[in-house]
Amino acid sequence: AQSVTQLDSHVSVSEGTPVLLRCNYSSSYSPSLFWYVQHPNKGLQLLLKYTSAATLVKGINGFEAEFKKSETSFHLTKPSAHMSDAAEYFCVVSVGTGFQKLVFGTGTRLLVSP
Amino acid sequence: GAVVSQHPSWVICKSGTSVKIECRSLDFQATTMFWYRQFPKQSLMLMATSNEGSKATYEQGVEKDKFLINHASLTLSTLTVTSAHPEDSSFYICSAGELPGGPPEAFFGQGTRLTVV
């Protein structure tokens, strides 16, 4: 069965410093992986997606993630945090051939201090 | 890009009443939509898969008689919470994807915050 594990429930950074949100996946075949962001009381916005093309994926707002099969990881990074990046981030894996059926990680709350 | 609209964005209802939530794909057709539930400070849990023109598929532990799903057209799915109780208070989110040939990601509505008093 497909699953994702987000290793940190909270990550705190200072504005202007790098961001690393960790995600490990489990899948019986080559997965499609996504990172979504959710601001308080809002829906989800797609940050980036991996679908077996380039292993380094660039997304919106300066975020990127690298798919590492050997480590079964898909960590999200950003070189320099901005105050507006404070939100909940979900690592997500698709299930089966219906790629739109998704399994969510438990989420990581990113806190950005001035 | 593809837009999914969910309505209402928030609703307060009395215990024992029913509430209907709509999920619309505005600029694309969706044969399949998904309904999720999110408790405070928790992740999203898939409730059911809504299939246009057929019965929804519910995840284990989700009461199909309580959470009625209708997907009457390629652009609209509705979730009705029947005989709502305070424990049904939650954030409900739908998602949809384009028909085969569209991008692989799902597009999410903005969510509905349901409070049952």
Chai-1 contact restraints between the chains, C-beta under 6 A:
chainA,res_idxA,chainB,res_idxB,connection_type,confidence,min_distance_angstrom,max_distance_angstrom,comment,restraint_id
A,S32,B,P104,contact,1.0,0.0,6.0,A-B,restraint_1
A,G43,B,F108,contact,1.0,0.0,6.0,A-B,restraint_2
A,G43,B,G109,contact,1.0,0.0,6.0,A-B,restraint_3
A,G43,B,Q110,contact,1.0,0.0,6.0,A-B,restraint_4
A,G43,B,G111,contact,1.0,0.0,6.0,A-B,restraint_5
A,L44,B,F108,contact,1.0,0.0,6.0,A-B,restraint_6
A,L46,B,E105,contact,1.0,0.0,6.0,A-B,restraint_7
A,K49,B,E105,contact,1.0,0.0,6.0,A-B,restraint_8
A,T51,B,P104,contact,1.0,0.0,6.0,A-B,restraint_9
A,F99,B,P104,contact,1.0,0.0,6.0,A-B,restraint_10
A,Q100,B,G97,contact,1.0,0.0,6.0,A-B,restraint_11
A,Q100,B,A106,contact,1.0,0.0,6.0,A-B,restraint_12
A,F104,B,S43,contact,1.0,0.0,6.0,A-B,restraint_13
A,F104,B,L44,contact,1.0,0.0,6.0,A-B,restraint_14
A,T106,B,S43,contact,1.0,0.0,6.0,A-B,restraint_15
A,G107,B,S43,contact,1.0,0.0,6.0,A-B,restraint_16
